[in-house]
Amino acid sequence: MLSTDVKTTSELMSIALQAEHEAVRRYKHLATAMREAGNAEAASLFERMVEEESGHENLIEEWARLEGVELRDDIGPVVWQDPQVSTQYDGEAIDPLHSTPYRALAFAVHNEERAFRFYTHVAATAEDPSVREYAEILAQEELGHAALLRAMRRRAWHAEQNRESEVPDIDPGAVRTLADLLTIARSAEHCLAENLAALGETHPELTSAEQAMRDVLAQIEADMAQTGEPGEKARKAIQVIEDYRQRNSVAPHDAEALLERLSTDSDRCFAFYDAVVSQAKDEQVMLAAQKLSESILDRISLLQASALRPAD
């Protein structure tokens, strides 16, 4: 993005228009590349983005006309940045066969968030009250765009994961004894812990969640020392979880996708524990599942808060 040392409303609105021009240019290029490569799903998504950004262009031009603000043609260029998520295309999508709606939306969200931070900085530092006012309005617009795109990105991510990999479906009925529950829980919690540990560098606010998970695993190990062997159904459930973990490892640097997966898997794990609580006939099993449910709910809350944390 350009320098945030913006002096006039003319300069600010011209930058905003150039940013929309760049978005339209990028999305048109990507839509064409996706369509030519036969990736109709990604192409349709980019074409929808072209329409959205073209509408934003028209709104800025009309706003400037009504306010009597001169739009300059010597401002620019506004350059997009690669979000450094795990994608198969560079800035110009040279490998369109491998792009997906999730990756496209990750690209879009990253640059909408950059625009939001730019306008927010201008609003906080500009000396001219009019520049501050206009920047605040533009920042709110970009925040709304980013929020909409993030929601679309989340849906796209879940659709991709459900298409690309089988989601483990663990029957709560596999739990007959405390040994069954604890061995399944140990496998599931290890799977979650592995992904949570990989988020340590990018999401330090999750340190408390990681410590809580270590405590849960330590307690499971201690309790298992007092139980027998799990039954056949529980052993099969563990194998399903382990197979899922092997199929769905996420590169640690792809923090966005990793946080999405961790949140989804945590929700699924809670649903399993909660179902065991409802179905358990053994009081020990019921109480243990209840405790596991409570602990994972706390971690889900931390994950939700982390997902809403503004990007650095």
Backbone bond lengths (Angstrom), bond angles and torsions (degrees), N, CA, C in turn:
res aa  C-N    CA-C-N  psi(-1)  N-CA   C-N-CA  omega(-1)  CA-C   N-CA-C  phi
1 M - - - 1.462 - - 1.524 108.24 -
2 L 1.328 117.62 161.50 1.456 122.63 -177.19 1.529 111.32 -75.08
3 S 1.326 115.56 176.28 1.454 120.96 177.93 1.524 109.96 -59.65
4 T 1.329 115.46 141.94 1.470 120.00 179.19 1.526 112.08 -86.35
5 D 1.329 117.26 3.90 1.462 121.46 178.42 1.526 108.68 -82.62
6 V 1.330 115.69 73.94 1.464 122.58 -175.69 1.523 109.50 -96.71
7 K 1.335 116.02 127.34 1.461 120.81 -173.07 1.523 113.86 -99.40
8 T 1.348 117.84 -33.10 1.462 120.36 -172.76 1.529 111.37 -130.97
9 T 1.328 114.49 160.48 1.465 119.23 176.87 1.528 110.33 -66.76
10 S 1.319 117.67 -31.30 1.459 120.73 177.64 1.524 110.41 -62.16
11 E 1.327 116.04 -43.88 1.462 120.45 179.03 1.527 110.37 -65.01
12 L 1.318 116.54 -44.17 1.468 120.52 -177.84 1.522 111.30 -63.89
13 M 1.323 118.07 -48.26 1.458 120.86 -177.90 1.524 111.34 -67.12
14 S 1.320 116.42 -32.19 1.466 120.11 177.52 1.518 110.77 -67.70
15 I 1.333 116.50 -40.10 1.467 120.70 175.66 1.523 109.65 -62.39
16 A 1.324 117.08 -44.29 1.463 121.25 -179.55 1.521 110.67 -59.48
17 L 1.352 116.33 -42.86 1.462 119.87 -179.84 1.529 110.82 -66.41
18 Q 1.346 116.93 -41.19 1.458 120.19 178.09 1.536 111.47 -62.98
19 A 1.330 116.00 -36.00 1.465 120.02 177.42 1.522 110.83 -62.93
20 E 1.337 116.11 -40.87 1.468 119.42 178.32 1.521 110.78 -69.35
21 H 1.352 117.20 -37.85 1.468 120.41 176.38 1.532 110.37 -58.22
22 E 1.342 116.45 -44.35 1.455 121.10 -178.48 1.532 110.55 -64.94
23 A 1.341 116.42 -39.98 1.459 119.65 178.98 1.525 110.58 -62.55
24 V 1.331 116.78 -45.33 1.467 120.46 179.21 1.525 110.14 -62.19
25 R 1.347 116.98 -43.64 1.457 120.83 179.82 1.520 111.00 -59.72
26 R 1.333 115.99 -47.90 1.460 120.00 -179.02 1.526 111.74 -60.84
27 Y 1.321 116.06 -47.97 1.456 120.06 -175.42 1.528 112.17 -67.79
28 K 1.335 116.68 -35.74 1.467 119.00 176.49 1.528 110.30 -63.74
29 H 1.323 115.69 -44.85 1.468 120.21 179.45 1.525 111.13 -60.49
30 L 1.334 115.28 -46.28 1.455 119.99 -178.45 1.527 111.71 -66.82
31 A 1.333 116.68 -40.10 1.466 119.93 179.46 1.520 110.62 -61.51
32 T 1.335 116.17 -43.24 1.466 119.97 179.41 1.525 111.16 -64.64
33 A 1.342 115.64 -44.09 1.461 119.82 -179.62 1.530 111.23 -62.61
34 M 1.342 116.46 -42.03 1.463 120.19 179.56 1.532 110.98 -65.21
35 R 1.341 115.74 -42.32 1.458 120.21 -178.07 1.523 110.21 -64.69
36 E 1.328 117.57 -44.08 1.464 121.62 -179.68 1.520 111.93 -65.76
37 A 1.336 115.87 -29.75 1.467 119.88 -180.00 1.519 112.77 -84.40
38 G 1.340 116.50 -3.95 1.455 119.79 179.77 1.514 114.17 83.81
39 N 1.347 117.04 11.00 1.463 120.94 178.31 1.529 107.81 -92.06
40 A 1.329 115.77 78.10 1.461 121.10 -172.42 1.522 112.72 -64.57
41 E 1.327 117.13 -35.73 1.460 120.80 -177.52 1.526 110.87 -63.43
42 A 1.336 116.80 -49.93 1.463 120.27 179.10 1.522 110.83 -67.03
43 A 1.347 116.97 -36.58 1.462 120.58 179.77 1.527 111.01 -61.26
44 S 1.322 116.99 -45.18 1.472 120.98 -179.87 1.516 111.54 -61.44
45 L 1.322 115.99 -38.61 1.447 120.07 179.97 1.524 111.16 -65.70
46 F 1.337 116.78 -43.42 1.461 120.37 178.27 1.527 110.77 -65.36
47 E 1.323 117.58 -38.34 1.464 120.44 179.47 1.526 110.96 -64.24
48 R 1.308 115.99 -36.35 1.469 119.31 175.72 1.532 109.78 -64.59
49 M 1.330 116.67 -38.64 1.457 120.32 178.97 1.528 111.43 -65.95
50 V 1.339 117.01 -36.21 1.465 120.36 176.32 1.524 109.87 -57.94
51 E 1.319 116.58 -45.23 1.464 120.71 179.52 1.521 111.28 -62.45
52 E 1.336 116.43 -42.82 1.466 120.62 -179.95 1.530 111.00 -61.38
53 E 1.335 116.16 -49.83 1.460 119.82 -175.79 1.527 111.85 -70.70
54 S 1.329 117.75 -32.34 1.468 120.74 175.54 1.520 110.07 -63.13
55 G 1.325 115.59 -38.58 1.466 119.27 175.70 1.507 111.88 -63.98
56 H 1.333 117.29 -37.71 1.467 120.82 178.12 1.529 110.28 -65.85
57 E 1.327 117.02 -39.22 1.469 120.89 176.46 1.526 110.51 -56.59
58 N 1.321 116.03 -49.28 1.467 121.09 -177.82 1.523 111.29 -62.31
59 L 1.337 116.72 -38.78 1.463 120.21 179.84 1.526 111.54 -64.81
60 I 1.333 117.22 -42.03 1.468 120.40 179.69 1.522 110.47 -65.35
61 E 1.327 117.16 -42.88 1.469 120.27 179.35 1.527 111.27 -63.20
62 E 1.328 116.58 -41.54 1.465 120.11 178.86 1.525 111.17 -68.37
63 W 1.306 117.20 -39.65 1.465 122.31 177.66 1.528 110.15 -60.81
64 A 1.331 116.92 -46.35 1.467 121.17 179.60 1.524 110.54 -62.76
65 R 1.334 117.36 -39.89 1.468 120.51 -179.91 1.527 111.16 -64.22
66 L 1.325 116.41 -44.82 1.459 120.39 -179.08 1.532 112.06 -65.97
67 E 1.324 117.03 -33.41 1.464 121.48 -178.23 1.528 112.80 -89.89
68 G 1.329 116.55 -3.43 1.461 120.13 -179.34 1.520 113.07 69.09
69 V 1.337 116.75 31.94 1.472 121.25 -179.83 1.528 108.95 -95.87
70 E 1.334 116.12 127.73 1.457 121.05 179.61 1.536 109.91 -76.84
71 L 1.317 116.05 128.20 1.455 121.07 176.87 1.527 108.84 -94.75
72 R 1.316 116.40 120.11 1.462 122.45 -176.28 1.530 110.77 -89.10
73 D 1.328 116.24 146.66 1.463 119.91 178.61 1.522 112.10 -103.43
74 D 1.348 117.31 8.66 1.466 120.36 178.69 1.530 111.98 -103.30
75 I 1.336 115.74 13.39 1.466 121.08 178.69 1.525 109.19 -96.30
76 G 1.312 115.76 133.33 1.463 118.19 174.58 1.510 110.99 135.08
77 P 1.317 117.58 -175.44 1.470 124.51 -4.98 1.523 111.61 -82.12
78 V 1.326 116.27 157.71 1.458 121.97 171.40 1.524 106.90 -96.73
79 V 1.314 116.75 119.12 1.463 121.43 -171.88 1.520 110.73 -108.76
80 W 1.308 115.83 132.05 1.463 120.67 176.45 1.520 110.59 -80.01
81 Q 1.321 115.18 157.98 1.453 121.76 177.41 1.525 110.49 -119.79
82 D 1.338 115.05 147.54 1.458 120.99 174.18 1.529 108.33 -70.66
83 P 1.341 119.44 130.86 1.468 120.95 -178.65 1.515 113.93 -73.42
84 Q 1.337 117.87 -4.91 1.469 121.75 179.67 1.535 112.64 61.52
85 V 1.327 115.66 31.82 1.461 118.28 167.72 1.526 106.53 -87.88
86 S 1.320 116.34 171.69 1.459 119.56 -176.49 1.521 109.54 -75.71
87 T 1.342 116.31 90.97 1.460 121.35 -178.32 1.515 110.06 -117.03
88 Q 1.326 116.30 164.52 1.453 121.52 177.60 1.525 110.77 -109.22
89 Y 1.347 117.86 18.40 1.456 120.35 177.26 1.510 108.39 -135.84
90 D 1.330 116.37 154.90 1.454 119.04 173.10 1.519 107.82 -95.81
91 G 1.345 116.92 -162.70 1.458 119.61 -175.82 1.510 114.46 -59.00
92 E 1.332 117.83 -25.20 1.460 120.41 -178.64 1.526 112.22 -106.76
93 A 1.348 116.43 11.78 1.477 121.64 177.56 1.523 111.65 53.10
94 I 1.340 116.13 57.02 1.458 119.57 -177.47 1.526 111.92 -74.20
95 D 1.307 116.87 -10.97 1.462 119.55 179.20 1.530 109.18 -124.35
96 P 1.320 117.61 65.89 1.468 120.86 -172.98 1.513 114.68 -64.87
97 L 1.324 117.72 -20.17 1.461 119.26 -179.99 1.516 112.11 -61.25
98 H 1.339 116.61 -25.84 1.457 119.93 -174.20 1.522 113.35 -105.98
99 S 1.328 118.07 1.44 1.457 118.68 177.66 1.519 109.35 -75.31
100 T 1.329 115.97 153.31 1.457 121.53 179.79 1.519 108.98 -135.65
101 P 1.343 118.30 163.81 1.462 119.30 176.85 1.520 112.98 -55.62
102 Y 1.333 118.08 -39.80 1.465 118.96 179.59 1.516 111.17 -61.43
103 R 1.329 117.49 -46.03 1.461 120.51 -178.05 1.528 110.60 -66.35
104 A 1.342 116.22 -38.41 1.453 120.17 177.54 1.526 110.82 -61.82
105 L 1.315 115.68 -43.73 1.462 120.16 -179.17 1.522 111.67 -70.48
106 A 1.333 117.65 -33.63 1.465 120.09 175.34 1.517 109.65 -61.01
107 F 1.326 117.23 -40.96 1.456 123.66 177.38 1.530 110.07 -60.90
108 A 1.335 115.91 -47.48 1.457 120.96 -177.91 1.525 111.98 -66.75
109 V 1.326 116.84 -45.53 1.470 120.71 -179.74 1.523 110.65 -59.43
110 H 1.324 116.10 -44.76 1.463 120.68 -178.68 1.524 111.02 -55.50
111 N 1.321 116.85 -44.24 1.460 119.98 -175.86 1.529 112.87 -79.96
112 E 1.316 118.25 -29.26 1.468 120.02 172.18 1.534 109.42 -65.80
113 E 1.333 117.14 -39.45 1.462 120.35 179.14 1.526 111.47 -67.84
114 R 1.335 116.66 -36.35 1.464 120.17 174.72 1.523 110.07 -61.17
115 A 1.327 116.80 -42.74 1.465 120.75 179.34 1.528 110.41 -63.57
116 F 1.326 116.69 -42.54 1.464 120.45 178.36 1.525 110.80 -58.72
117 R 1.351 116.59 -46.09 1.465 119.49 -179.79 1.533 111.49 -64.50
118 F 1.343 116.79 -36.18 1.463 120.90 177.76 1.532 110.37 -61.29
119 Y 1.323 117.37 -53.03 1.466 120.77 -177.68 1.531 111.32 -65.19
120 T 1.325 116.54 -36.28 1.463 119.70 178.05 1.523 110.81 -63.00
121 H 1.332 116.90 -41.13 1.460 120.76 178.81 1.526 110.65 -65.58
122 V 1.322 116.80 -42.52 1.464 120.30 177.90 1.531 110.01 -61.34
123 A 1.329 116.63 -44.06 1.463 120.89 -179.76 1.522 111.74 -61.46
124 A 1.312 116.64 -31.53 1.472 120.66 -177.71 1.520 112.96 -84.38
125 T 1.332 118.13 -22.71 1.468 120.01 -171.23 1.525 115.35 -116.63
126 A 1.326 118.11 -16.64 1.470 120.21 -176.24 1.531 111.24 -65.43
127 E 1.311 115.83 143.31 1.470 120.75 178.86 1.520 111.59 -83.28
128 D 1.320 117.61 -32.72 1.460 122.36 -178.02 1.529 109.67 -77.59
129 P 1.343 118.57 122.33 1.472 121.15 179.99 1.531 113.46 -57.70
130 S 1.335 117.17 -35.27 1.466 120.54 179.56 1.521 111.19 -66.90
131 V 1.327 116.46 -39.52 1.465 120.41 177.69 1.517 109.87 -63.26
132 R 1.337 116.15 -42.67 1.468 119.77 179.20 1.521 110.80 -62.10
133 E 1.338 116.50 -43.07 1.467 120.77 -179.00 1.526 111.24 -63.81
134 Y 1.333 116.86 -46.98 1.464 120.79 -179.69 1.530 110.30 -64.26
135 A 1.327 116.55 -40.23 1.470 120.48 -178.77 1.519 111.00 -64.53
136 E 1.334 116.40 -37.83 1.465 119.88 178.43 1.533 110.87 -63.84
137 I 1.328 116.27 -41.06 1.470 120.29 178.65 1.531 110.27 -64.52
138 L 1.335 116.14 -45.55 1.466 120.27 179.42 1.522 111.36 -63.45
139 A 1.344 116.51 -37.86 1.468 120.36 179.12 1.524 110.29 -63.02
140 Q 1.326 116.56 -42.92 1.460 119.82 179.34 1.528 111.48 -64.55
141 E 1.340 115.99 -37.25 1.460 119.80 176.92 1.533 110.85 -61.66
142 E 1.344 115.59 -46.86 1.466 119.56 -179.14 1.528 111.02 -65.61
143 L 1.327 116.38 -35.50 1.466 119.82 178.23 1.523 110.13 -62.37
144 G 1.334 115.55 -41.52 1.463 119.35 177.72 1.515 112.17 -65.21
145 H 1.344 116.59 -41.66 1.471 120.21 177.74 1.523 110.25 -60.32
146 A 1.343 115.65 -46.88 1.470 120.39 -177.61 1.521 111.13 -63.00
147 A 1.338 117.00 -39.95 1.463 120.53 -179.88 1.531 110.63 -63.34
148 L 1.330 116.22 -42.25 1.469 120.28 178.84 1.525 110.60 -64.33
149 L 1.338 116.35 -44.74 1.456 120.44 -179.71 1.526 111.94 -65.72
150 R 1.352 116.51 -36.79 1.461 119.03 178.03 1.526 111.08 -63.20
151 A 1.346 115.67 -39.74 1.465 119.22 177.72 1.528 110.61 -63.73
152 M 1.335 116.75 -42.18 1.457 121.10 177.35 1.525 110.88 -64.95
153 R 1.348 115.75 -39.70 1.454 120.19 179.78 1.529 111.03 -64.07
154 R 1.335 116.52 -40.23 1.468 119.47 179.86 1.534 110.62 -63.13
155 R 1.340 115.75 -43.04 1.467 118.60 178.85 1.530 110.76 -64.34
156 A 1.332 115.45 -40.03 1.467 119.59 179.28 1.519 111.05 -64.79
157 W 1.334 115.97 -38.98 1.466 119.58 -179.54 1.528 110.51 -63.83
158 H 1.324 115.90 -45.98 1.461 119.11 -179.69 1.532 110.73 -64.25
159 A 1.334 116.11 -38.75 1.465 119.30 178.83 1.522 110.23 -63.36
160 E 1.337 116.54 -41.97 1.470 120.40 178.62 1.518 111.28 -62.44
161 Q 1.320 116.10 -46.28 1.455 119.24 -176.86 1.521 111.68 -64.98
162 N 1.332 115.76 -39.85 1.464 118.94 179.80 1.525 111.74 -68.42
163 R 1.347 115.48 -29.38 1.456 118.82 179.43 1.522 111.38 -79.62
164 E 1.347 115.91 -38.46 1.463 120.21 -171.27 1.524 113.39 -86.09
165 S 1.306 117.46 -21.58 1.465 117.34 -176.09 1.522 110.70 -146.98
166 E 1.300 114.43 145.18 1.456 120.25 179.17 1.525 109.83 -73.98
167 V 1.321 116.57 127.42 1.462 121.25 179.10 1.526 108.62 -80.85
168 P 1.340 117.82 131.31 1.473 119.12 -178.78 1.523 111.32 -66.34
169 D 1.303 116.05 129.49 1.463 121.69 179.21 1.528 107.30 -114.37
170 I 1.325 115.92 97.02 1.463 121.12 -176.69 1.527 109.33 -94.94
171 D 1.293 116.60 120.22 1.459 122.66 -179.62 1.534 109.77 -75.09
172 P 1.334 117.99 120.47 1.470 119.94 176.99 1.530 111.91 -57.60
173 G 1.332 116.07 -22.09 1.456 120.18 178.26 1.512 113.03 -67.33
174 A 1.344 116.86 -12.51 1.470 120.00 176.85 1.516 111.24 -69.88
175 V 1.336 116.03 -15.34 1.468 120.51 -178.27 1.526 109.48 -93.89
176 R 1.311 115.37 109.18 1.468 121.33 177.04 1.526 110.71 -110.88
177 T 1.332 115.28 -31.44 1.460 120.14 -175.74 1.525 109.96 -128.59
178 L 1.325 115.58 169.73 1.455 120.40 177.38 1.530 110.18 -62.99
179 A 1.330 117.13 -36.39 1.462 120.67 178.01 1.530 110.81 -61.29
180 D 1.340 116.67 -39.79 1.465 120.66 177.60 1.530 110.44 -59.71
181 L 1.327 115.65 -50.66 1.466 120.67 -177.48 1.524 111.25 -61.63
182 L 1.317 117.05 -47.79 1.463 120.24 -174.54 1.524 112.52 -66.38
183 T 1.319 117.42 -38.70 1.462 118.61 -179.70 1.528 111.76 -70.22
184 I 1.324 117.12 -37.75 1.466 120.44 175.35 1.523 109.88 -66.10
185 A 1.341 116.08 -44.60 1.462 120.48 -179.84 1.525 111.05 -61.84
186 R 1.329 116.94 -40.26 1.471 119.34 -179.77 1.524 110.62 -61.60
187 S 1.305 117.03 -43.22 1.463 120.76 179.83 1.526 111.08 -65.15
188 A 1.343 115.93 -45.15 1.464 120.35 -179.41 1.521 111.76 -65.07
189 E 1.330 116.32 -43.53 1.466 119.86 -178.09 1.538 111.14 -68.72
190 H 1.325 117.09 -34.37 1.461 119.79 175.34 1.531 110.57 -62.90
191 C 1.310 115.95 -39.95 1.462 121.28 178.68 1.532 110.24 -61.95
192 L 1.327 116.71 -45.26 1.461 121.49 178.03 1.529 110.93 -66.42
193 A 1.338 116.48 -42.23 1.462 120.89 -177.14 1.520 111.71 -62.81
194 E 1.321 116.27 -36.45 1.466 121.39 -179.96 1.527 110.66 -61.64
195 N 1.321 116.48 -44.56 1.462 121.08 178.94 1.524 111.79 -71.39
196 L 1.325 116.75 -38.58 1.466 119.94 179.99 1.526 110.74 -64.41
197 A 1.324 117.10 -40.54 1.464 120.79 179.43 1.525 111.09 -62.17
198 A 1.338 116.64 -34.40 1.463 121.19 -179.33 1.524 112.18 -68.96
199 L 1.351 117.30 -16.72 1.468 121.42 179.46 1.526 112.36 -90.68
200 G 1.314 116.99 0.12 1.462 120.85 -173.46 1.505 114.74 -54.58
201 E 1.339 118.29 -44.42 1.461 120.91 -175.70 1.515 112.20 -73.32
202 T 1.315 117.59 -38.52 1.463 120.80 -176.09 1.526 113.23 -87.55
203 H 1.333 117.52 -21.88 1.463 121.01 -177.43 1.536 109.99 -132.90
204 P 1.338 117.46 70.29 1.475 120.02 -178.73 1.520 113.34 -62.12
205 E 1.339 117.14 -19.49 1.464 120.07 179.36 1.531 111.85 -67.89
206 L 1.332 116.55 -10.65 1.464 120.48 179.44 1.528 113.02 -93.07
207 T 1.334 116.62 9.63 1.470 120.68 -179.79 1.523 111.53 -57.50
208 S 1.327 116.72 -42.00 1.466 119.99 -178.98 1.524 111.29 -65.62
209 A 1.342 116.77 -35.00 1.466 120.26 177.74 1.524 110.48 -67.23
210 E 1.338 115.71 -38.72 1.464 119.75 179.10 1.527 110.85 -65.20
211 Q 1.344 116.58 -40.88 1.458 120.10 178.50 1.525 110.69 -65.91
212 A 1.322 116.31 -40.54 1.466 120.29 178.82 1.524 110.86 -62.01
213 M 1.335 116.37 -38.18 1.460 119.40 179.58 1.523 111.21 -68.92
214 R 1.320 116.69 -37.85 1.467 119.37 175.90 1.526 110.86 -61.65
215 D 1.328 115.93 -39.62 1.468 120.40 178.68 1.525 110.86 -64.11
216 V 1.333 116.11 -41.64 1.467 120.39 179.27 1.528 110.09 -62.48
217 L 1.333 116.69 -45.21 1.458 120.41 -179.73 1.530 111.78 -63.75
218 A 1.333 116.00 -39.29 1.468 119.44 178.39 1.522 110.72 -63.43
219 Q 1.340 116.43 -40.13 1.464 120.01 179.50 1.526 110.79 -68.21
220 I 1.342 116.55 -38.84 1.465 119.64 177.34 1.516 110.59 -60.50
221 E 1.337 116.25 -45.03 1.476 120.55 179.84 1.529 110.72 -61.35
222 A 1.333 116.59 -42.20 1.465 120.34 -179.92 1.525 111.14 -64.67
223 D 1.342 116.01 -41.82 1.466 119.85 -179.85 1.525 111.79 -68.81
224 M 1.322 116.02 -33.68 1.468 119.36 -179.46 1.523 112.29 -65.31
225 A 1.320 115.77 -26.55 1.472 119.45 178.90 1.518 111.18 -64.34
226 Q 1.339 116.78 -18.30 1.462 120.92 -177.76 1.531 112.10 -101.74
227 T 1.339 117.26 4.17 1.466 119.70 -177.01 1.528 110.60 -116.83
228 G 1.319 115.09 172.80 1.457 120.41 178.75 1.518 111.59 -91.32
229 E 1.324 116.45 -153.12 1.455 122.54 -178.87 1.536 110.15 -88.80
230 P 1.321 117.97 147.76 1.466 120.55 177.59 1.521 111.32 -72.07
231 G 1.325 115.80 158.94 1.459 120.94 178.33 1.515 111.95 -78.45
232 E 1.325 116.08 175.82 1.466 121.65 -176.46 1.527 112.16 -63.24
233 K 1.337 118.17 -41.78 1.469 120.57 179.81 1.522 111.36 -63.69
234 A 1.329 116.55 -38.52 1.463 120.14 178.88 1.530 110.24 -66.48
235 R 1.335 116.88 -39.57 1.467 119.99 179.23 1.533 110.69 -64.16
236 K 1.317 116.70 -38.19 1.463 120.13 177.72 1.531 110.72 -66.71
237 A 1.336 116.52 -37.95 1.466 120.55 178.16 1.525 110.87 -63.08
238 I 1.318 115.70 -40.56 1.470 120.36 178.65 1.525 110.40 -62.19
239 Q 1.319 116.41 -40.41 1.468 120.02 179.85 1.526 110.90 -64.47
240 V 1.331 116.23 -37.63 1.469 120.57 177.41 1.527 109.92 -61.58
241 I 1.340 116.77 -44.33 1.460 120.89 179.67 1.525 111.20 -63.73
242 E 1.335 116.31 -43.72 1.461 120.32 -179.50 1.529 111.32 -65.44
243 D 1.319 117.73 -37.96 1.461 120.88 177.06 1.528 110.42 -63.95
244 Y 1.325 115.50 -41.89 1.473 120.48 178.32 1.522 110.65 -61.12
245 R 1.323 116.80 -42.84 1.462 120.31 -178.97 1.529 110.38 -63.36
246 Q 1.317 117.62 -40.37 1.456 120.78 179.54 1.527 111.85 -66.84
247 R 1.329 116.77 -37.42 1.468 119.95 -177.95 1.512 112.98 -73.90
248 N 1.307 117.05 -26.08 1.460 119.84 -166.20 1.522 114.17 -121.11
249 S 1.296 117.75 35.06 1.459 119.60 175.42 1.521 108.09 -68.41
250 V 1.349 116.51 136.61 1.461 122.68 -179.20 1.508 107.86 -112.50
251 A 1.325 117.36 133.81 1.462 120.46 179.23 1.526 109.47 -58.04
252 P 1.345 118.65 131.98 1.458 121.32 -176.28 1.525 114.87 -55.31
253 H 1.360 117.57 -30.65 1.467 118.47 -177.83 1.523 112.03 -73.89
254 D 1.326 117.42 -16.71 1.463 120.46 179.07 1.528 108.99 -87.04
255 A 1.334 115.65 68.66 1.463 121.40 -171.77 1.517 112.64 -62.48
256 E 1.333 116.74 -36.18 1.464 120.28 -177.48 1.532 110.97 -61.61
257 A 1.333 115.83 -50.15 1.458 120.15 -179.84 1.521 111.12 -66.47
258 L 1.324 116.03 -36.29 1.457 120.39 -179.23 1.524 111.43 -65.07
259 L 1.337 116.53 -41.82 1.461 120.14 178.73 1.523 110.61 -65.82
260 E 1.335 116.63 -38.37 1.466 120.62 177.01 1.528 110.31 -60.65
261 R 1.346 116.17 -47.83 1.457 119.59 -178.37 1.529 111.47 -64.46
262 L 1.331 116.10 -42.74 1.460 120.02 -178.83 1.523 110.83 -62.17
263 S 1.320 116.79 -41.41 1.468 120.63 179.23 1.526 111.00 -64.36
264 T 1.323 116.41 -44.48 1.465 120.75 -179.65 1.520 111.55 -65.05
265 D 1.335 116.38 -45.29 1.463 120.07 -179.65 1.526 111.53 -66.24
266 S 1.340 116.96 -34.07 1.466 120.55 177.88 1.525 110.48 -66.26
267 D 1.334 116.01 -41.31 1.470 120.04 177.18 1.531 110.56 -60.97
268 R 1.329 115.32 -42.63 1.469 120.00 -179.25 1.533 110.83 -65.99
269 C 1.328 115.21 -38.34 1.460 120.37 179.99 1.533 110.33 -66.29
270 F 1.338 115.71 -41.78 1.467 118.84 177.71 1.527 110.69 -61.35
271 A 1.315 116.76 -42.71 1.466 120.48 -179.52 1.529 110.49 -60.07
272 F 1.335 116.56 -38.66 1.463 120.58 178.39 1.527 110.72 -64.55
273 Y 1.344 117.29 -50.27 1.467 120.47 -179.82 1.527 110.80 -59.74
274 D 1.320 116.07 -41.91 1.464 120.76 -177.88 1.527 110.51 -64.13
275 A 1.347 116.50 -38.77 1.466 120.37 178.14 1.527 111.00 -66.31
276 V 1.333 116.37 -36.96 1.467 119.96 177.61 1.525 110.20 -63.51
277 V 1.342 116.25 -41.38 1.466 120.64 177.85 1.527 109.91 -57.00
278 S 1.324 116.09 -43.94 1.469 120.85 -176.58 1.524 112.81 -70.32
279 Q 1.330 116.69 -32.40 1.459 120.27 -172.94 1.529 114.23 -98.83
280 A 1.314 116.74 -16.66 1.471 120.17 -172.50 1.536 111.71 -61.69
281 K 1.320 115.13 136.27 1.461 121.27 175.68 1.523 111.20 -101.28
282 D 1.329 114.92 -17.47 1.462 121.34 178.60 1.535 108.67 -96.24
283 E 1.325 117.04 128.26 1.467 120.30 -176.12 1.527 112.29 -63.75
284 Q 1.337 117.01 -37.51 1.459 120.17 178.31 1.527 111.08 -60.89
285 V 1.310 116.17 -43.66 1.464 121.32 179.35 1.526 109.94 -63.90
286 M 1.328 116.50 -44.53 1.458 121.35 -178.81 1.527 111.07 -61.42
287 L 1.323 117.47 -46.08 1.464 120.98 -178.64 1.532 111.63 -66.68
288 A 1.324 116.49 -39.29 1.465 119.69 179.14 1.525 110.92 -66.21
289 A 1.339 116.65 -42.49 1.463 120.41 178.96 1.529 110.49 -65.72
290 Q 1.315 117.15 -36.21 1.462 121.55 177.66 1.531 110.71 -62.81
291 K 1.326 115.95 -42.82 1.459 120.79 179.22 1.533 111.33 -64.48
292 L 1.328 115.77 -41.25 1.460 120.23 177.80 1.531 110.91 -65.00
293 S 1.331 116.89 -38.37 1.465 121.33 177.83 1.522 110.84 -60.73
294 E 1.325 116.03 -44.77 1.464 120.46 -178.42 1.525 111.49 -64.83
295 S 1.320 115.89 -41.49 1.467 119.01 -178.26 1.525 111.69 -66.62
296 I 1.333 117.00 -39.15 1.455 118.27 -178.19 1.523 111.62 -75.80
297 L 1.319 117.47 -27.42 1.470 119.84 175.07 1.523 111.03 -63.11
298 D 1.322 116.84 -39.78 1.465 120.46 177.41 1.522 110.45 -61.43
299 R 1.330 116.49 -41.65 1.460 119.71 -179.45 1.527 111.47 -70.01
300 I 1.320 117.10 -35.30 1.466 120.49 177.09 1.525 110.14 -61.20
301 S 1.325 117.27 -39.90 1.465 121.10 178.16 1.525 110.73 -61.92
302 L 1.331 116.96 -41.16 1.466 120.99 178.87 1.528 111.05 -66.48
303 L 1.312 116.90 -38.36 1.461 120.86 178.31 1.535 110.92 -65.96
304 Q 1.318 116.54 -40.24 1.461 120.43 178.67 1.532 110.78 -63.67
305 A 1.340 115.82 -42.18 1.466 120.12 178.17 1.522 110.87 -64.07
306 S 1.339 116.10 -37.94 1.464 120.02 -179.85 1.512 111.11 -67.16
307 A 1.331 117.07 -37.87 1.460 121.19 -179.79 1.525 111.46 -64.86
308 L 1.342 117.13 -28.40 1.460 121.46 -179.92 1.520 112.74 -88.78
309 R 1.335 116.92 -6.29 1.461 120.44 -179.17 1.516 110.28 -67.04
310 P 1.362 118.18 131.82 1.454 120.31 178.30 1.518 111.69 -59.06
311 A 1.326 116.99 142.87 1.466 120.75 178.20 1.525 109.86 -66.56
312 D 1.357 117.24 149.37 1.466 121.54 177.96 1.505 110.40 -70.14
